[in-house]
Amino acid sequence: MVNPAMFGVSSQQMQQAKEVGQHLRMEIIKYPKQGRLEVKFLLIDPNESYDLRDPVEKLCDQLAWGFATMFDIKGKIVNVE
């Protein structure tokens, strides 16, 4: 099990982060031959007006940081909207 404190995350921050899971589910589609994956956040309740931009931005930043830190992979983030 990973201890979030190892990454500088407090228990309060973890609780706030878990709140996101009350609103969203995710779908990951992988294309191994193309070296590509697609991550979609979907509202648990489609009638809810939860803003998907924040979790998308945070996941994107965390993914870029993680690959740069762990594997020294550099790249860019392309915003399509």
C-alpha positions as CSV (number, residue, x, y, z in Angstrom):
1,M,0.0,0.0,0.0
2,V,1.2,3.5,-0.8
3,N,1.3,6.1,1.9
4,P,0.1,9.4,0.4
5,A,2.3,11.3,2.9
6,M,5.3,10.0,0.9
7,F,4.2,12.4,-1.8
8,G,3.5,15.3,0.4
9,V,-0.3,14.7,0.5
10,S,-2.1,15.3,3.8
11,S,-5.0,13.2,5.0
12,Q,-7.2,16.2,4.5
13,Q,-6.1,16.5,0.9
14,M,-6.8,12.8,0.4
15,Q,-10.3,13.3,1.7
16,Q,-10.9,16.2,-0.7
17,A,-9.5,14.1,-3.6
18,K,-11.7,11.2,-2.7
19,E,-14.7,13.5,-2.9
20,V,-14.1,13.6,-6.7
21,G,-14.9,9.8,-6.8
22,Q,-18.4,10.6,-5.5
23,H,-19.1,12.3,-8.8
24,L,-17.0,10.6,-11.4
25,R,-16.1,7.3,-12.8
26,M,-13.5,6.7,-15.5
27,E,-13.0,4.7,-18.6
28,I,-9.5,3.9,-20.0
29,I,-9.2,2.8,-23.6
30,K,-5.8,1.5,-24.6
31,Y,-4.3,1.2,-28.1
32,P,-1.1,-0.8,-27.4
33,K,0.1,-1.0,-31.0
34,Q,-0.2,2.8,-31.4
35,G,1.3,3.5,-28.0
36,R,-1.7,5.5,-27.1
37,L,-4.4,5.6,-24.3
38,E,-7.5,7.6,-23.8
39,V,-8.8,8.4,-20.4
40,K,-12.4,9.6,-20.0
41,F,-14.1,10.9,-16.9
42,L,-17.8,10.3,-16.9
43,L,-20.4,11.6,-14.5
44,I,-22.0,9.0,-12.3
45,D,-25.2,11.1,-12.5
46,P,-25.4,12.5,-16.0
47,N,-27.8,15.2,-14.7
48,E,-25.2,16.6,-12.3
49,S,-23.4,19.8,-13.3
50,Y,-20.0,18.8,-12.0
51,D,-17.2,20.5,-13.8
52,L,-14.9,18.0,-15.5
53,R,-12.2,20.5,-16.4
54,D,-10.5,20.4,-13.0
55,P,-9.9,16.6,-12.7
56,V,-8.8,16.5,-16.3
57,E,-6.2,19.3,-15.7
58,K,-5.0,17.7,-12.5
59,L,-4.6,14.2,-14.0
60,C,-2.8,15.6,-17.0
61,D,-0.3,17.5,-14.9
62,Q,0.2,14.5,-12.6
63,L,0.8,12.2,-15.5
64,A,3.3,14.6,-17.1
65,W,5.1,15.1,-13.8
66,G,5.2,11.4,-13.0
67,F,6.7,10.4,-16.3
68,A,9.2,13.3,-16.2
69,T,10.2,12.4,-12.6
70,M,10.4,8.6,-12.8
71,F,11.5,8.0,-16.4
72,D,13.0,11.4,-17.5
73,I,10.4,11.4,-20.4
74,K,9.9,14.9,-21.7
75,G,7.1,16.1,-23.9
76,K,4.2,18.5,-24.2
77,I,0.6,18.8,-23.2
78,V,-1.7,19.7,-26.1
79,N,-5.0,21.4,-25.2
80,V,-7.6,20.7,-27.9
81,E,-10.4,22.9,-26.7
